[in-house]
Amino acid sequence: MTAPSVFDALEPLLPRVSKPVQYVGGELNAQLKDWESAAVRWALMYPDAYEVGLPNQGVMILYEVLNEQPDVLAERTYAVWPDLEALMREHGVPQFTVDAHRPVRAFDVFGVSFATELGYTNLLTALDLAGIPLHAVDRTDDHPVVVAGGHAAFNPEPVADFVDVAALGDGEEVVGEITGVVRDWKADGRPGGRAELLVRLAATEGCYVPSLYAVDYAATGEIVAVRPRPGAPSSVTKRTTTDLDSWPYPKAPLVPLAETVHERASVEIFRGCTRGCRFCQAGMITRPVRERSLRGIGEMVDAAVRSSGFDEVGLLSLSSADHSEIAEVTKGLADRYEGSNTSLSLPSTRVDAFNIDLAKE
């Protein structure tokens, strides 16, 4: 399927909506690749408004990881505000990517990163605007494979009817493997159609394909049995990226054109949490703790500042002051950027891990 830009139809609508700049793309460090030269094409969505979605680390990481492959193309799409949604429906403009304004329906894979469950309904709106059937069972070979990931896809059952695949756990490695499966299936002439592609994806570690499982219920509504169909594993385990230093992304953070909730370069200094609080979803599902090295953090901060021009760097994690070398990290960075008007922030810090020395740095 070809994918001509819908910008000519979109542009006349933009003066009639609030914050039209969020729909035009062209941000610093955005990537625009040739459609015809790509063997596999991804549309990546953060299912919220641009101002919330653009700073999201998960989407930025996958955007770079995928676009680094010479025969893979990845573009971004976000939820549109109700004012533009109404005009898009009125004028027949489909859900589009902000990079080249291509229709989402034309892509091979539609990847959605759920940070919270509040994004579920925005996915349904985007599918409807894109002209993609809401229910996975109604989709054909002409529709993209809808892949859900992120923290709120870790329990994917609430959206199991609407997604084709749920990628559980860390996404850096699994998106490459999903791409390889789609690439090979297309190169083989799409044997078996969509059904065969889903079976192949189910064989990928961390990929749960809801349509390949039959569920038996009791009269009371309780689950009696879950029966995997041929080609589906009996259980699906999450993916865990063990060496964060091997994945120094994003290397060149996107710099927004419109105002966003976070306007800074962000570096993830470790993943997981040492605390193990039973009530915390993120702390439980991102186990085990994996730290980025002192050198790796320094190199990522330097690359991010140089490529973006941001004057603030956020050291991200679930509890940043719990990094085993946080004193060395903050002192090294504070000394490096002293007098440069570049500031550091620890946006997720527990009081009992904070101290006077850290405050001074």
Number of C-alpha atoms within 10 A of each C-alpha: 9 10 15 12 15 17 19 10 14 20 13 9 17 18 10 12 14 12 14 14 16 22 23 18 19 18 16 15 15 19 18 13 16 10 19 12 11 17 18 24 24 26 25 24 24 27 26 23 16 25 19 16 24 27 22 18 19 21 22 22 19 23 22 22 22 21 19 12 14 11 17 22 25 28 27 27 30 26 21 22 14 11 13 19 19 12 16 18 13 9 12 12 20 23 27 28 24 21 20 22 23 24 24 29 23 20 24 23 22 26 27 25 26 22 20 12 14 12 17 19 13 18 25 19 16 23 21 15 22 17 14 22 16 17 15 19 12 10 16 14 13 14 21 22 25 20 23 28 23 21 20 21 25 18 12 22 12 11 20 19 14 23 26 25 25 26 30 26 22 20 23 20 14 20 19 16 15 20 21 16 19 23 19 15 18 16 11 9 9 15 12 12 14 18 14 14 19 24 18 19 25 23 16 17 17 22 28 29 25 22 19 19 16 12 11 13 12 9 8 6 8 9 11 11 11 13 14 17 13 9 14 23 19 10 9 17 13 17 18 18 17 14 12 19 19 10 16 18 23 23 24 20 28 24 21 22 15 16 13 17 12 15 18 24 28 26 24 21 27 23 25 19 24 16 13 15 11 8 8 11 13 18 20 16 16 19 15 16 14 20 22 21 18 18 12 18 22 19 14 22 21 16 17 23 20 12 16 17 14 17 14 16 22 21 24 20 21 21 23 24 25 20 23 13 13 16 15 14 19 23 14 15 19 17 10 13 13 10 9 9 9 16 16 20 15 16 16 15 16 13 9 8 12 13 11 7 10 15 8 9 15
